[in-house]
Amino acid sequence: VSLKIRVLDTPLEGPAIFTDASSATSQGAVVWQGPDNKWESRLLVDRTVSVQMLEAKAVVVALGLWPETPCNVFTDSAYVARLLLRMDKEGPPSMTVASLLEEALVARSAPVTILHVHSHSEVPGFFPTGNTVADKVAGMQVYTLQAACDLHSTLHIGARALARVCWIPLLSAREVIHACPHCNS
């Protein structure tokens, strides 16, 4: 099956997956709504590549989520969207980004729609909401447990605040506070 048949520019019946990347955090995000309508996500971190490559890697993850299910991938990268929609043109991909995307498409058995969503749109609705969720996930600072310990040793904030600010489990935040000599003296 040619890539032209697999890559469409009109929506399909199936899951909607949103991707984004942030140059500030060197993170890419893939988000979708689960069966309970809660947003689920996958996060990629790569400080060695450009934001365009991060966007492409996020789309690769999106394409791999349900390879046998028709789905819709929304990206705010016009570059990645155009590249995917032109994959049916003759000749081998000339760039690493194109090769990466082509491999992900070839691994799919179901068609996929690729749509460009303008970032930071003021128009209300599902698509801007999904894009905003992806944008927030990509822009989140990922804290390690050590970073949470460092923050607590400076501010001595409570477990709930530490968990919320550092995006760590509440149990881990409680362990950080329990290990603090200042808070447990």
GUTOR-393816 format. One record per residue: residue in three letters; x, y negated, z negated of N, C-alpha, C, CB in turn. Coordinates in steps of 0.05 Angstrom, whole numbers, padded with zeros to 5 digits, always signed. Atoms other than C-alpha are relative to their C-alpha. Glycine has a CB too. Example, Ala and Ser with C-alpha at 12.3 -4.5 7.8 and 13.67 -1.06 7.14 Angstrom:
ala+00018+00024+00000+00246+00090-00156+00018-00024+00000-00020-00001-00025 ser-00016+00024+00001+00273+00021-00143-00015-00022-00014+00009-00009+00029 
//
This chain:
val+00017+00024+00000+00000+00000+00000+00018-00025+00000-00019+00000-00025 ser-00017+00024-00002+00029-00067+00020-00005-00019-00023-00005-00014+00027 leu+00003+00019+00022+00040-00122-00030-00022-00020+00006+00027-00015-00005 lys+00022+00019-00007-00009-00166+00009-00027+00010-00011-00001-00004+00031 ile+00025-00011+00010-00065-00119-00011-00001-00001-00031-00004+00029+00010 arg-00001-00001+00030-00042-00117-00084-00001-00028-00013+00025+00014-00008 val-00002+00027+00012-00031-00192-00095-00022-00018+00013+00028-00013+00004 leu+00023+00016-00010-00094-00235-00087+00000-00028-00012-00026+00014-00006 asp+00003+00027+00011-00112-00308-00098-00029-00006-00007+00011-00020+00020 thr+00028+00003+00009-00185-00296-00116-00004+00018-00024-00020+00006+00023 pro+00003-00015+00025-00207-00272-00185-00012+00028+00005-00018-00015-00019 leu+00009-00027+00000-00220-00198-00197-00016+00005-00025+00023+00020+00003 glu+00013-00009+00024-00265-00163-00246+00022+00014-00017-00025+00019+00006 gly-00021-00013+00016-00216-00146-00302+00011-00020-00020+00022+00010+00017 pro-00011+00017+00021-00174-00175-00359+00013-00025+00012+00021+00016-00016 ala-00014+00025-00007-00148-00246-00357+00024-00002-00018-00019-00025-00004 ile-00026+00001+00015-00075-00253-00378+00013-00027+00006+00019+00024+00007 phe-00013+00026-00004-00041-00320-00389+00029+00001-00008-00015-00022-00017 thr-00029+00000+00006+00034-00333-00387+00009-00029-00002+00015+00015+00022 asp-00012+00026+00002+00077-00392-00407+00029+00005-00010-00016-00019-00019 ala-00027-00001+00011+00149-00407-00425+00007-00028-00010+00021+00009+00022 ser-00008+00025+00012+00183-00461-00466+00030-00002+00001-00010-00002-00029 ser-00029+00005-00001+00252-00490-00453+00010-00008-00028+00007-00022+00020 ala-00008+00009+00027+00252-00518-00524+00006+00024-00019-00022-00017-00013 thr-00005-00023+00017+00248-00449-00557+00012+00023+00014-00027+00008-00012 ser-00011-00022-00017+00275-00406-00500-00017+00025-00003+00029+00006-00008 gln+00018-00022+00004+00213-00363-00507-00021+00000+00023-00014-00002-00026 gly+00022-00004-00019+00162-00335-00458-00022+00014-00015+00009+00017+00025 ala+00023-00012+00014+00092-00315-00479-00019+00011+00021-00014-00021-00017 val+00021-00013-00015+00039-00269-00452-00023+00003-00019+00009+00028+00013 val+00023-00002+00018-00031-00275-00483-00025+00010+00015-00006-00027-00013 trp+00025-00010-00011-00098-00242-00471-00019+00004-00024+00004+00027+00016 gln+00020-00006+00021-00163-00231-00509-00005+00030-00002-00026-00015+00006 gly+00005-00028+00005-00171-00163-00540-00030+00006+00000+00012+00009-00027 pro+00028-00008+00000-00236-00124-00545-00017-00015-00020-00002+00030-00006 asp+00015+00015+00020-00256-00163-00607+00001-00031+00005+00011+00006-00028 asn-00003+00028-00008-00243-00230-00570+00021-00015-00015-00026-00013-00002 lys-00022+00013+00013-00183-00245-00614+00023+00000+00020+00008+00014-00027 trp-00023+00002-00018-00121-00269-00577+00022+00018-00010+00009-00030+00001 glu-00023-00017+00005-00065-00219-00573+00023-00011+00016-00005+00030+00007 ser-00022+00011-00015+00005-00235-00550+00025+00017-00001+00007-00028-00012 arg-00027-00011-00001+00075-00212-00531+00018-00024+00003+00003+00021+00023 leu-00019+00022+00000+00134-00257-00541+00027+00010+00010+00003-00014-00027 leu-00026-00007-00010+00200-00255-00502+00019-00023-00009+00000+00004+00031 val-00020+00020+00006+00263-00292-00525+00025+00006+00016+00006+00000-00031 asp-00025-00002-00015+00322-00304-00479+00012-00027+00003-00006+00013+00028 arg-00014+00026-00001+00369-00362-00490+00019-00003+00023+00014-00005-00026 thr-00020+00000-00022+00411-00344-00429-00011-00007+00027+00014+00027+00001 val+00012+00005-00027+00362-00359-00373-00016-00026+00001-00019+00023+00007 ser+00015+00025-00005+00325-00418-00343-00029+00004-00008+00002-00009+00029 val+00028-00002+00007+00253-00434-00361-00015+00013+00023-00011-00028-00006 gln+00013-00013-00023+00234-00412-00290+00002+00031-00002+00012-00010+00027 met-00004-00029+00003+00264-00343-00303-00016+00010-00024+00030+00006-00005 leu+00017-00009+00023+00229-00340-00371-00030+00002+00009+00002-00021-00023 glu+00027-00001-00011+00163-00356-00335-00004+00026+00016-00007-00024+00018 ala+00001-00024-00016+00178-00300-00286+00000+00025-00017+00023+00001+00020 lys-00001-00023+00017+00196-00251-00341-00027+00004-00015+00023-00003-00021 ala+00026-00002+00013+00130-00267-00377-00020+00012+00019-00009-00028-00010 val+00018-00012-00020+00092-00252-00313+00006+00029+00005+00002-00016+00027 val-00007-00029-00003+00130-00186-00306-00012+00016-00023+00031+00003+00000 val+00012-00014+00023+00107-00167-00376-00030+00002+00004+00006-00015-00027 ala+00028+00000-00006+00036-00187-00357-00008+00021+00020-00010-00028+00009 leu+00006-00019-00021+00038-00145-00294+00003+00029-00010+00019-00004+00023 gly-00004-00027+00011+00061-00085-00336-00020+00008-00021+00027+00002-00010 leu+00019-00007+00021+00005-00088-00388-00020+00021+00008-00014-00025-00009 trp+00020-00019-00010-00048-00051-00348+00006+00005+00030-00029-00011-00004 pro-00008-00004-00028-00014-00026-00284-00022+00014+00017+00025+00015+00002 glu+00020-00014-00015-00074+00016-00264-00028-00013-00001-00003+00029-00011 thr+00025+00015+00003-00127-00037-00279+00002-00026+00015-00007-00005-00030 pro+00000+00026-00013-00144-00095-00233-00001-00022-00022-00024-00003+00020 cys+00000+00022+00020-00128-00159-00272+00007-00026+00013+00020+00007-00022 asn-00005+00028-00009-00119-00234-00266+00022-00012-00018-00026-00017-00002 val-00022+00012+00015-00054-00267-00286+00000-00030+00007+00028+00013+00008 phe+00000+00029-00003-00055-00342-00298+00026-00010-00010-00024-00013-00016 thr-00025+00011+00008+00011-00378-00300+00000-00030+00005+00024+00013+00016 asp-00001+00028-00006+00025-00452-00306+00025-00007+00016+00000-00016-00026 ser-00023+00004-00017+00087-00442-00263-00008+00002+00029+00023+00020-00007 ala+00007+00000-00028+00070-00463-00192+00021+00016+00016-00003-00029+00011 tyr-00022-00014-00013+00138-00435-00171-00005+00030+00000+00027-00007-00014 val+00004-00029+00003+00124-00365-00197-00026+00009+00015-00002+00008-00030 ala+00025-00007-00014+00052-00365-00170+00004+00000+00030-00022-00021-00008 arg-00006+00001-00029+00075-00386-00100+00017+00023+00008+00013-00026+00008 leu-00019-00022-00006+00131-00335-00101-00016+00027+00002+00022+00002-00021 leu+00015-00025+00000+00083-00278-00119-00020+00001+00023-00016+00002-00026 leu+00019+00000-00021+00031-00299-00068+00013+00003+00028-00017-00025-00001 arg-00014-00003-00026+00084-00298-00013+00016+00026+00001+00019-00024+00004 met-00016-00025+00001+00112-00229-00031-00004+00018+00024-00007+00015-00025 asp+00006-00017-00023+00080-00198+00030+00016-00008+00025-00029-00001+00007 lys-00016+00008-00023+00127-00236+00077+00023+00020+00005+00011-00029-00004 glu-00020-00020-00007+00178-00193+00114+00027-00008-00013+00003+00001+00030 gly-00028+00003+00009+00249-00184+00088+00002+00005-00030+00009-00028+00006 pro-00005-00005+00028+00280-00167+00021+00001-00026-00016+00026+00016-00004 pro-00002+00024+00016+00275-00216-00036+00029-00010-00002-00011+00005-00029 ser-00027+00012-00001+00334-00264-00034+00009-00010-00028+00001-00022+00020 met-00008+00011+00026+00333-00285-00107-00006+00021-00022-00016-00026-00006 thr+00004-00018+00023+00338-00249-00174-00029-00001-00009+00019-00007-00022 val+00028+00003+00009+00270-00278-00194-00019+00016+00018-00008-00030-00001 ala+00017-00014-00018+00237-00251-00132+00003+00030-00002+00006-00009+00029 ser-00004-00029+00003+00268-00182-00140-00013+00010-00025+00030+00006-00002 leu+00013-00008+00026+00244-00179-00213-00030+00002+00004+00008-00021-00022 leu+00029+00000-00004+00173-00197-00193-00008+00022+00019-00008-00028+00011 glu+00007-00021-00020+00173-00150-00133+00000+00028-00014+00019+00000+00023 glu-00001-00026+00014+00194-00091-00178-00025+00004-00017+00025+00001-00018 ala+00023-00002+00017+00137-00107-00225-00025+00006+00016-00004-00025-00017 leu+00023-00005-00017+00087-00109-00168+00000+00028+00011+00000-00021+00023 val-00001-00026-00011+00111-00045-00137-00007+00022-00020+00029+00006+00011 ala+00007-00019+00022+00102-00010-00205-00030+00001-00005+00015-00007-00025 arg+00029+00001+00004+00028-00029-00204-00014+00017+00021-00010-00029+00000 ser+00017-00014-00019-00024+00015-00172-00025-00016+00006-00007+00028-00009 ala+00025+00016-00003-00081-00035-00181+00007-00028+00011-00015-00001-00026 pro-00005+00028-00009-00088-00103-00148+00000-00019-00023-00022-00008+00021 val-00002+00021+00020-00074-00166-00186-00005-00027+00013+00028+00000-00014 thr+00004+00028-00010-00097-00238-00177+00020-00017-00015-00029-00009-00005 ile-00018+00019+00011-00045-00291-00188-00011-00028+00004+00029+00002+00013 leu+00011+00027-00002-00072-00360-00204+00017-00020-00016-00029-00001-00010 his-00015+00022+00013-00037-00425-00221-00019-00016-00016+00016-00017+00020 val+00016+00017+00018-00067-00462-00281+00017-00024-00006-00009+00016-00026 his-00015+00024+00006-00045-00533-00289+00003-00003-00030-00015-00026+00011 ser-00005+00001+00028-00012-00541-00356-00012-00025-00013+00031+00001-00005 his+00011+00022+00016-00042-00586-00409-00024-00013+00013+00022-00020-00005 ser+00024+00011-00013-00108-00594-00373-00020-00009-00022-00013+00022+00018 glu+00020+00011+00019-00161-00636-00408-00028+00012+00004-00001-00030+00002 val+00026-00011-00007-00218-00597-00375-00006+00023-00020+00000+00011+00029 pro+00007-00022+00018-00254-00552-00426-00006+00025+00014-00023-00008-00018 gly+00007-00025-00011-00265-00479-00414+00019+00022-00007-00002-00002+00030 phe-00015-00024+00006-00236-00409-00417+00029-00002+00010-00013+00024+00011 phe-00026+00000-00012-00177-00420-00370+00019-00020-00013-00002-00007+00030 pro-00017+00018+00015-00149-00483-00403+00006+00010-00028-00011-00028+00000 thr-00004-00011+00027-00160-00450-00471+00021+00022+00000-00027+00011-00011 gly-00020-00022-00002-00121-00388-00450+00028-00011+00005-00007+00019+00022 asn-00026+00012-00005-00065-00432-00423+00011-00014-00025-00003-00020+00023 thr-00008+00013+00024-00064-00472-00487+00011+00020-00021-00023-00017-00012 val-00009-00021+00019-00058-00408-00529+00028+00009+00008-00020+00023+00000 ala-00026-00009-00010+00000-00384-00485+00021-00021-00006-00001+00006+00030 asp-00019+00022+00005+00033-00453-00491+00008-00001-00030-00013-00027+00008 lys-00006+00001+00029+00028-00451-00567+00017+00024-00009-00026+00000-00017 val-00016-00024+00007+00055-00380-00572+00029-00003+00010-00012+00026+00012 ala-00027+00004-00011+00114-00397-00526+00015-00021-00015-00002-00008+00030 gly-00013+00022+00014+00128-00460-00566+00005+00005-00030-00016-00025+00003 met-00004-00006+00029+00126-00427-00635+00029+00006-00006-00017+00024-00008 gln-00027-00007+00010+00191-00426-00672-00001+00026-00014+00011-00023-00018 val+00000-00026+00013+00206-00355-00690+00021-00001-00023+00007+00023+00020 tyr-00017+00000+00023+00235-00351-00760+00009+00028-00007-00013-00013-00024 thr-00009-00025+00010+00278-00295-00784-00005-00001-00030+00030+00005+00006 leu+00003+00000+00029+00272-00273-00856+00021-00017-00014+00002+00029-00011 gln-00021+00017+00011+00338-00308-00869-00008-00030+00001+00027+00004+00014 ala+00008+00027-00003+00310-00373-00842-00022-00007-00020-00010-00005+00029 ala+00021+00004+00020+00249-00365-00887+00012-00003-00028-00020+00024+00000 cys-00014+00002+00026+00296-00354-00947+00013-00028-00002+00021+00022-00003 asp-00014+00026+00000+00335-00417-00928-00021-00022-00004+00015-00005+00026 leu+00021+00020+00003+00271-00458-00922-00011+00000-00028-00023+00005+00020 his+00010-00001+00028+00245-00433-00989+00020-00010-00020-00008+00029-00007 ser-00020+00009+00019+00311-00447-01024+00002-00030+00000+00027+00013+00006 thr+00000+00029-00001+00305-00519-01001-00025-00013-00011+00004-00009+00029 leu+00026+00012+00007+00231-00533-01011-00015+00014-00023-00017-00001+00024 his+00013-00017+00020+00209-00477-01059-00031+00000+00004+00007-00010-00028 ile+00029-00001-00006+00141-00473-01024-00011+00028-00007-00006-00007+00029 gly+00013-00025+00008+00091-00419-01043-00001+00021+00023-00028-00005-00009 ala+00000-00022-00019+00082-00352-01008-00018-00004+00024-00009+00026-00015 arg+00018+00004-00022+00021-00370-00967+00011-00021+00020-00028-00009-00010 ala-00011+00021-00017+00053-00434-00941+00024+00010+00015+00007-00025-00017 leu-00024-00011-00013+00119-00398-00927-00008+00019+00023+00017+00014-00021 ala+00009-00019-00020+00082-00343-00889-00011-00015+00024-00021+00019-00011 arg+00013+00015-00021+00042-00394-00849+00021-00016+00017-00021-00019-00011 val-00020+00017-00014+00101-00440-00832+00020+00017+00015+00015-00017-00020 cys-00021-00017-00012+00151-00384-00816-00011+00023+00017+00018+00011-00022 trp+00012-00022-00015+00102-00336-00783+00011+00027-00008+00004-00005+00030 ile-00009-00026+00011+00123-00279-00828-00023+00012-00016+00026-00003-00018 pro+00022-00012+00016+00078-00229-00864+00000-00011-00029+00003+00030-00001 leu+00003+00011+00027+00051-00253-00931+00016+00017-00020-00030+00000-00009 leu-00016-00018+00018+00084-00192-00965+00029-00008+00001-00004+00029+00008 ser-00028+00008-00002+00152-00214-00938+00005-00027-00013+00008-00002+00030 ala-00002+00027+00013+00140-00286-00962+00000+00004-00030-00023-00018+00009 arg+00001-00005+00029+00123-00260-01031+00027+00012-00010-00023+00020-00008 glu-00026-00012+00007+00188-00219-01031+00022-00022-00001+00008+00022+00020 val-00020+00022+00000+00228-00282-01013-00003-00016-00026-00005-00019+00025 ile+00005+00016+00024+00196-00320-01071+00008+00016-00025-00029-00008-00002 his-00007-00017+00023+00206-00261-01119+00031+00001-00003-00011+00028+00004 ala-00030-00001+00001+00281-00261-01101+00012-00027-00007+00011+00010+00026 cys-00011+00027+00005+00288-00336-01114+00005-00004-00030-00020-00022+00010 pro-00006+00003+00028+00325-00348-01179-00013-00025-00013+00030-00002-00004 his+00012+00025+00010+00297-00419-01186-00029+00004-00007+00003-00022+00021 cys+00029-00004+00004+00224-00397-01180-00006+00021-00020-00013+00007+00027 asn+00004-00022+00019+00233-00337-01226+00016-00003-00025+00005+00026+00014 ser-00015+00004+00025+00271-00368-01283-00017-00007-00024+00022-00021+00004 
//
